[in-house]
């Protein structure tokens, strides 16, 4: 009897130690995997690939892996940011962009894809915001009650959060630009974007300017004016002084082209997406085919293999540029 009791105690202690060790090993493994996926090295596993279809097939699994790890490691701010970025990039590169290249005969499929892309954008934006609110004390409350104070508390470390949260929001709106209710809420994302511009305008080789170029060219002016009115103490005030410093008028095209030049300068002209975004804006509006063609040819001139970290992005953009040139008659009322 006594020996049985002693054995039971021994077995209980051994089991506790063994199971505790397993949990410790699991925690370490989850932490290391989270660190890997949220690092630049983790992201480069996709961005360095030269096979867009392979990445398109692999990313859904990776996205679910991010969500699983977030459940297991809920306090990891960097992991949430990385997950948010991944969802937003997937929505843009592998859902919305292919949808834009469908024919009019595939209208229903296109709308279904755009709806899905919109949901992915919002999902990614929400993860980025969760990460941002971990970075700034009482952030979620401040965003609603005192946006100016919230932005003051954000610094260079939060620029990626500010940029990607805005990118997700504007990406979702681009999938359904007739959603005026959502449009009226975009002022927060404008404030995020201009705060990021104020703190680190060179972030990601001019990506902030790239997005602002597109917004000034595509958004209804009423949405922009409302954004500056709602953020008079933050984005509105900064933007006014910023454009005045460079002697840029309030004209939307002047501001869009200003941001285009800034984006080109900061990326050294190596981001084909910048040329494509501009090609689809004022050249199409004004039926200036020569500028449209010139911009798309510049996008196609870039060497996708010059920078391994961006080759996937360049290949995706160049496929889009080639498609636009092949379908130019869809955008211009002229004979080719």
Buried (B, 14 or more C-beta within 10 A) or exposed (E): EEEEEEEEEEEEEEEEEEEEEEEEEEEEEBBEBBBBBBEEEBBBEBBBBEEBEEBBEBBEEBBEBBEEBBEBBEEBBBBBBBBBBBBBBBBBBBBBBBBBBBEEEEEEEBBEBBBBBBBBBBBBBBBBBBBBBBBBEEBBEBBEEBBBBBBBEBEEEBBBBBBBBBBBBBBBBBBBEEEEEBBEBBBBBBBBBBBBBBBBBBBBBBBBBBBBBBBBBBBEEEBBEBBBEBBEBBBBBBBEEBBEEEEBEEEBBEBBBBBBBBBBEBBEBBBBBBBBBBBBBBBBEEEBBEBBBEBBEBBBEBEBEEBEEBBBBBBBBBBBBEBBBEEBEEBBEEEE
